[in-house]
Structure formats: C-alpha cells, structure tokens
C-alpha cells in the first residue's frame, strides 16, 4: 500500500443520533479551552520529529450535536493537484444566531474543468450515521465518511451535473491548536463566546475521480489541507472580519504547507496564528510523500512569525526565523492575489471570498537555501452589515 500524504484532515467527529429530549449543546474536544503555558513554537529543520502540536488527535475536533439550537462549525477543504478545489462543509451558520446546527451547507468551487469553473452551493438538513467503525455526515447524497481510528476518509459529492469521489488514507498524527491568551484552540480574545480553530495534521494524499455532465471521467490526485473553525454561538459580535490562507510552497524534494489565521476584532486587536509543515517526497515517485511533520506552530508572537497583508497591493508576505536545525536559514513566502476562486454567502448574510494565491518561497533544505514556487488560497470572511 502506498503511504499517501495529506497535510490536514482529522475526522474524529463522533456524531450520532441522540434520544429525544436529551440535553444538547456544543461538545468540545478534551483539548479546547485548556490553559497552555507554551506558545507551541518549534523548529525541527529536516528532522522527522515534531512536538509542536496537540498529541491526542482522536479527540481534537469538537462537535455540535445535530439537534442543538446554538453554535456553528465548519471545515474548509482545499485540494491542490489536478484542479484547485475548495469545499466548505458547515453545520449551523456563523452569521445567524438563530440558525440551528442541524441545517447544513456545502459550498464548492472546482476551477478550470475543461475551461469551466464549477461553483455551487448545497443547503439542506444534515443526517448522521454512527455505525460500528464507520461514521458519516450527509446532505442528501453528498456524504463525508470516516472511520473510528481516523485512518481514512471518503467524500462523495454531486453538484450541477458533476459527480466527485475523493478517497484518502490519512494516518492521523496530531493537530495544531492556536492558543490566543494561552487558551488551547482559541483564535479570538478570551471571552464568551470564543472563536476556536485548528489545523489537523495528517499524512496521505487524496485520489479519486470527477465525472462531468457529458460523462467524461477525470482522474483526481492532489495534496489537501483541512482548516476547522467553530463557536458556541454565532460569530462573536466583537469580530466583524477574519482572514486565513493555505499555501503550498514547492521546491525540489519537498512541499512546505503554510496555514495562517488572522482575526480582526472591533477594538483594533489583531490575533494571528500560523502553522508550517513539510512533506518529503519519496525518491522513486515525486507525486508520493513518505512523511509529514510540523516545523513551526506560533500564536501572536511577532518575534517568531511576521505577516504583512497589503490589501491595496494585493500582496501577502510572511517570514519565519531560522534555527540551528536548519542552518539558521529563514523561511519566506511572498504571495500575490491572483483572482477570485469563489464567493459564498452564509444563510445569515455573511460573505466568504476565496482568492487564488501565487508567488515564491525560500526555505532551508539539505543544509542550503532552496527556492520554489507557491500556490494556494486566501479566505476573507466579512460579517453581515447588521453585525458591524
């Protein structure tokens, strides 16, 4: 069996049907909200050992039970390969405090399929299964399956005459949790309600197929990243905007994946959290990755991570300092926005826009400076006018 490589999918959601009348509320994983004394910083160079992330990955993703009357949760799925693919699964609505979590939504963007950009939104009641060993969450026939041990997950999707199947062997490792105010998983100021997030860290590679309306069957293969966010209520009123990015920086022999969050609060406070991981290619096949490991995980520490987003110039620049494990060579990402990938509106009126990113990267590899190209997606969420 190939050891596939994927930078981020944790699917231990443990969703189930509940008896009528049960007390229902958001069910956080064991790690969320705990006080941390470390900023999670590490620099592992090219060592395949990382201690920058939460270790008990099987319990790092929270859930909102299907019939709960408060809260929202979403997973942004990015794929870089045959086509750029964005798929956002959500339950509840971050911009509508009256939206129950059992209402689901899937936003989809698949770029340049025979010259066509596929963009679609599916809305409907969520259904759940909690069978022995296999769990799933669905909107109609669009289903996300996973197993209890988080070794694999499968996606089945059908929109506008297109059908897509993606299969991934994920081999869960651990998960990066931002820690604003040193509280595990928090992205916003410590308060009620808080905004939480995580970047699951796995290894594997998504593969499958896409069937077009004219019955053309296209093989899919690529690297993927999953970004997870949730709150116990609608998006906290002290936040009117947030942004994030997922970037793949390629050079000879490896992929560096750079994920960041930037949270803008109404009082002018800005929180940043960032994760950087590396995948090493196998010598035999440049499309297969034998290992994935974390390099940096940083929250609100400009001495360890510097981010500049220039909306006027439409550029993003990010740097990480070097360390002895990488011959003190720093990491750099120089990015330019390159057009809108997709724009989706929440049920409550909030708008999320995804932009394409292109640029260059520098990084240590093999004791020297490696240069490469990058691509990725930049996400900007704007709350509806009623919240601003």
Secondary structure as GFF3:
##gff-version 3
##sequence-region A 1 388
A	DSSP	beta_strand	26	27	.	.	.	ID=ss1
A	DSSP	three_ten_helix	57	59	.	.	.	ID=ss2
A	DSSP	beta_strand	63	64	.	.	.	ID=ss3
A	DSSP	beta_strand	72	81	.	.	.	ID=ss4
A	DSSP	beta_strand	85	91	.	.	.	ID=ss5
A	DSSP	beta_strand	103	113	.	.	.	ID=ss6
A	DSSP	beta_strand	116	125	.	.	.	ID=ss7
A	DSSP	beta_strand	127	131	.	.	.	ID=ss8
A	DSSP	beta_strand	134	139	.	.	.	ID=ss9
A	DSSP	beta_strand	142	147	.	.	.	ID=ss10
A	DSSP	beta_strand	152	159	.	.	.	ID=ss11
A	DSSP	beta_strand	162	169	.	.	.	ID=ss12
A	DSSP	beta_strand	174	176	.	.	.	ID=ss13
A	DSSP	three_ten_helix	180	182	.	.	.	ID=ss14
A	DSSP	beta_strand	195	201	.	.	.	ID=ss15
A	DSSP	beta_strand	206	211	.	.	.	ID=ss16
A	DSSP	beta_strand	217	231	.	.	.	ID=ss17
A	DSSP	beta_strand	239	251	.	.	.	ID=ss18
A	DSSP	beta_strand	254	265	.	.	.	ID=ss19
A	DSSP	beta_strand	270	281	.	.	.	ID=ss20
A	DSSP	beta_strand	289	299	.	.	.	ID=ss21
A	DSSP	beta_strand	305	310	.	.	.	ID=ss22
A	DSSP	beta_strand	315	320	.	.	.	ID=ss23
A	DSSP	three_ten_helix	324	326	.	.	.	ID=ss24
A	DSSP	beta_strand	331	345	.	.	.	ID=ss25
A	DSSP	beta_strand	351	365	.	.	.	ID=ss26
A	DSSP	beta_strand	368	382	.	.	.	ID=ss27
A	DSSP	three_ten_helix	385	387	.	.	.	ID=ss28
###
